[in-house]
Amino acid sequence: MSNNIELLITCAILVLELALIAFCFYKSKQPPNPLKPRLVNYQLIILFLVLFALATLAHIISLVTGTQVQPRRRRGM
C-alpha cells in the first residue's frame, strides 16, 4: 500500500515539474521589457527542471518495475 502512495506522490511531483517547465518556457518567450529587466534566467531553470524530471521519471520506472534503473556500462572503466 505504501508503494502506491509513493508512486502517487512521485507522479504528482512529475506533473508539478512539467507545469513549472511549461511556465518557465512561457515566461522565457515573452518579449523583453527594457524598463523591467528580467532577474531570473528562465532557460537555466528549464535545464535544471528537465534534469529533475528525468530523475523523477527514472524513479517512477523503478517503482513500477520493482527494480532499480542500471547504467549501461560496467563500473570501473
GIRAQUI-V605909 format. One record per residue. N is the residue number from 0. RES is the residue in one small letter. SS is DSSP state (~ for helix, > for strand, _ for the rest). BURIAL is 1 if it has 24 or more other ideal C-beta (glycine too) atoms within 12 Angstrom, else 0. Layout:
((N:RES:SS:BURIAL) (N:RES:SS:BURIAL))
This chain:
((0:m:_:0) (1:s:~:0) (2:n:~:0) (3:n:~:0) (4:i:~:0) (5:e:~:0) (6:l:~:0) (7:l:~:0) (8:i:~:0) (9:t:~:1) (10:c:~:0) (11:a:~:0) (12:i:~:0) (13:l:~:1) (14:v:~:0) (15:l:~:0) (16:e:~:1) (17:l:~:0) (18:a:~:0) (19:l:~:0) (20:i:~:1) (21:a:~:0) (22:f:~:0) (23:c:~:1) (24:f:~:0) (25:y:~:0) (26:k:~:0) (27:s:~:0) (28:k:_:0) (29:q:_:0) (30:p:_:0) (31:p:_:0) (32:n:_:0) (33:p:_:0) (34:l:_:0) (35:k:_:0) (36:p:_:0) (37:r:_:0) (38:l:_:0) (39:v:_:0) (40:n:_:0) (41:y:~:0) (42:q:~:0) (43:l:~:0) (44:i:~:0) (45:i:~:1) (46:l:~:0) (47:f:~:0) (48:l:~:1) (49:v:~:0) (50:l:~:0) (51:f:~:0) (52:a:~:1) (53:l:~:0) (54:a:~:0) (55:t:~:1) (56:l:~:0) (57:a:~:0) (58:h:~:0) (59:i:~:1) (60:i:~:0) (61:s:~:0) (62:l:~:1) (63:v:~:0) (64:t:~:0) (65:g:_:0) (66:t:_:0) (67:q:_:0) (68:v:_:0) (69:q:_:0) (70:p:_:0) (71:r:_:0) (72:r:_:0) (73:r:_:0) (74:r:_:0) (75:g:_:0) (76:m:_:0))
